[in-house]
Amino acid sequence: GLKFFEQKIRPVLTQHCYSCHSKDAQTNKKLKAELFLDTAKGMLAGGETGPTLIKGQSAKSLIMKALKYDGLDMPPTGKLPANVIADFAKWIDMGAPDPRQGELVAKPKREINLAEGKQWWSFQPLKEIAPPTGAASNSIDRFIQQASAGKKLQLSKPATKEQLLRRAYYDLIGLPPTPEQIDAFAKDTSAGAFEKVVDELLASPRYGEKWARHWLDVARYAESGGYEFDGFRPSAYHYRDWVIRALNEDMPYNQFVKLQLAGDKLHPDDFQAASAAGFLVAGPYPGQITAKTVERIRYDQIDDMLMTVGGSMLGLTLGCVRCHEHKYDPLLHKDYYALAASLAKTVHGTRVLDPDPVATKTKLEKHQQDREPLVIALRKFANDELPKRFDAWQKAELPKQPEATRWQILEPVAVDAERSYLKWLPGGIVAHDGTINPGTVKQRGRGAKKATPANDEYQITFQTHQKNLSSFRFDCFTDKALPQRGPGVNADGGFQLTELKITAKPLDAKSKEPVQELKLKAVFAAFEDKDQPLANAVDGKPATAWVVKTTAKKDNAAIFELEKPLAGFAGGTELQITLQFRELGIGRLRIAMCTEPNPTTWAGDFVPQNVYEIRGILAANNNKVPEPLRENLARWFAPFDEGTNKFVQAVRSHDIAMPRPPLTEVYTTIDGGQDVFYLRRGEVDNKGEKATPGYLQVLTRGELPKGAEQKDPRIALADWMTDLEQGAGPLLARVMANRLWQNHFGNGIVSTSNDFGFQGERPSHPELLEWLAKELTKNGWKLKPLHKQIMLSATYQQSHESHAENSKIDPENRNLWHYQPRRLDAELIRDALLAVGGNLDTKNMYGPSATNDNSQQRSIYLRVKRSELIPLMSTFDAPEPTQSIGERISTTVPTQALVMLNSPLVRQQAEKLAKRIAPSPETPMKEAILAAYRIAFARVPSDNEQDEMQKFMESQRKIMGGVSPANNDKAFIEFCHTLLCLNEFVYID
């Protein structure tokens, strides 16, 4: 055995394994997986993934899986030859004899001390911080002044009114002020003039559109799955629209977070809550998955959710804990999987819900109210006019009607379905109207709601006054509107009828006779598979079905006979026919009945049941029509009398026009997925025990409220995330307060806005951040009051002027001694171009994303496809939405200037701007230049700028061949284009 080891095993280990798995590898800092394969003891002990081998059991040894590339691929440079792998199996099976000496090398393990970890500044409970004393009325200013005073920094003078107005407009709504808005602010000399502007901007619908863009960055929002396939998600835009609405409504931030984590669980039938939950599944997801990769991709999706939740809401790098304890932060490996278990049964998908159930309920109630007068009119006609009309017809026409026929087409009096909406068509046909409801609930008549099952079920109600019913016939028709022409509604055009049930009860509500469940036997089908015959529909076994699949695109029919003819009830019979399907049902269905025994074929005439119902009523009432039956008689008599038909059809038409909810698809979370297990090194082929839902221990204080473990795991997670006393609420508040500050000043108090852990930057003004976070929670978690507090501070209202001495002391302006100019985000540059051109569409909010870059809607409404980002956006640093982005980079590269010079969009908007303000006899050139500056920069040009631009246009006219009306227009366009290419246009100062 030792000889075999020396000849066959040691050389392979030396050549392929020692470089990464030996004491020398440890010395050279190249050791992988804490695994030593250079000693016998190390070989047996294994590394992070467990023991390397089990003596005598090659089939159960981890090293064999690695050599065979079965989940673990070793060596990574390439799979070893089959004979070498066979040698290792033989060696293990002979007991793995190994002469190598050497003790196990101690593996230092970092122990996380949670008690110490909880002392980290961002993991502590929120403190009540009193602002410093000072002359400033705004508390923010006193914090900033206190920090600056100790460093001998001189704060800048206030910005001009024009600078401040432009800054506020871009900060809050992402658009430039108009000349009219500039003039109004200039004329308002009151002390509260700027506060009034801030209030107006916070109330503007444009606010939500601008600030939603910041959140969509951290939410890694896009409308496609990414990767090679990059499949489109046509209903993902509802999440974007929800964010805009939530911000415009100033939804409390804790509720904003809760709905994104568990909206679909908190409010299962609410469209907006389902839209909010789209946050969890907004990330990339492969479009092509194999059986081998499905489990790994599932864990990757949960990891994407956790990384996004961690970065966006908690400012923590949770992805680092998937494989091991966090190397820097006090985040435990088991805590990661506790959070993962909370999301285990969450997958992406689509649901169809009513976006406005309140409006639908109101419409249904009004529809019902409007029906009452029609019914009253019918009833009055039936009592006053019908008897004499019917008597005349009975004597003259009834004897001429046919005496017998095989099949009578039943006319439904009510139809309903679980997953579908059905409608009546002429000729007794019940039709699927093309609307499928796979959502959580379905709106019923008068606003009632009922849970929607996975499989459809039709309930169709008929009435008859005839006796001795023997058989029923079901005709299933094809139609071009159905999938594959039908007759089924399933994607293949087929259907699977699992159960057919028919019950009969008296029409007379006072009758005490019980409901009868009719026993059926299958007689005949136009098509039936020998393994899935018609008889399956009446065998009482939901697991079996009559399957119509191979005859898709052809009409079909089936006949069922009653085991015992139905004699019928005195006063008439109500039949309810229930058809239960696997998945979806039949697209076009007609039901007929027969009073003949044993109709073994479907041959025979088809007639409406009207004449036979009239005869049935007369036969049961001594050839008379009692008053209680007159309204019912009118229904059967209507086809034979125009006057009667007018009243009957008024009710019937009204019933057919019952409002349907505007069901809308939304990309969101749906139930699915499997339990989560602890993964050693994050590898799906190396599972430990099952994980149970839980939280980050470092952020949990004391015992959680009773009943938390009984809640849905995502609801419990949302509660913990927003819990200020015992959960992550304090960190949640700090992170969001920092994001607001960052997007007003260009840099957060914590500059690493997605990392508040040990590797993140410490806050430049820790007490100010603590105070802001506390203010956020005191204001009921509302963001708009915090915006206002920041913008009314003298710190925010400083000019951008620099000071040489200040720059030496604080070159990065971390102490905010002046306002830091910053470039507009890519989307705002495009919006500003459309705004100055005068053709920005601000009326069309929400809805499907624009697929054409030339759309005049705001940029937030442009489709975001991960593999096809818009070039203008990418040039100006719009991020790839593959992960949570807490802060955009801002580059300065030559291509940006080239885009502004050569982009068709920029040129087009320059032409439109020129057309808006072109000089004319009524508008001298000086006035036109002034108007252009006010529109583009919200200020008037200096005398020098006026002169320079006049000279520029003169030079352009010379190049074009001299002065002429056409050249004057072209030169003015060049001037406008030049303004749009200046840095000032794309920078806030």
Helices and strands as residue ranges (DSSP letters): H 2-4, I 5-9, H 10-16, H 23-27, H 40-45, G 58-60, H 62-67, H 82-93, H 114-117, G 121-123, H 139-149, H 161-172, H 179-187, H 193-202, H 205-218, H 237-248, H 253-266, H 271-276, G 277-279, H 294-309, I 310-314, G 318-321, H 333-342, E 346-353, H 357-384, H 386-396, G 398-400, E 407-409, E 414-417, E 420-425, E 429-436, E 441-443, G 445-447, E 449-451, E 457-464, E 469-476, G 483-485, E 495-506, E 516-518, E 520-525, G 534-538, E 546-548, E 556-566, E 573-581, E 588-594, E 606-608, H 610-620, G 627-629, H 630-637, G 638-640, H 642-656, E 664-671, E 677-679, G 680-682, E 687-690, G 697-699, G 708-710, H 713-721, H 729-745, H 766-778, H 784-791, H 804-809, E 822-823, H 826-836, G 859-861, H 871-875, H 894-902, H 904-917, H 925-937, H 943-960, H 965-981, H 983-986, E 987-988
